[in-house]
Amino acid sequence: MDHLSSIFASKQPPENTIKRIEALEDLTQQLLDRLDGHDKLFGDLGDKSTLEALLHRVQSLEQGAEKTDQRVTGTEEDIEALKRMLESLGNMDSGNGG
């Protein structure tokens, strides 16, 4: 319970709540400052050409994933067919007294 009390500001004296709010505001400002530099690297996310480029990349990745899924499914089917063939060959050998 002491741990929970230390987490929730309402369970602490008012001066601790103010300190926590100030610390939160400071961390928020640091985060905003870090993100401000990324805007210059990645461009404005509201920019239509950037969004279109991202959409094109996602569509390409989805197509590649679909082809991979089809290849995996085909390979799994081939493996099952080979297992059945091996099983039938094993049954033929045991049936011949081999």
Secondary structure, 3 states (H helix, E strand, C coil): CHHHHHHCHHHCCHHHHHHHHHHHHHHHHHHHHHHHHHHHHHCCCCCHHHHHHHHHHHHHHHHHHHHHHHHHHHHHHHHHHHHHHHHHHHHHHHHCCC
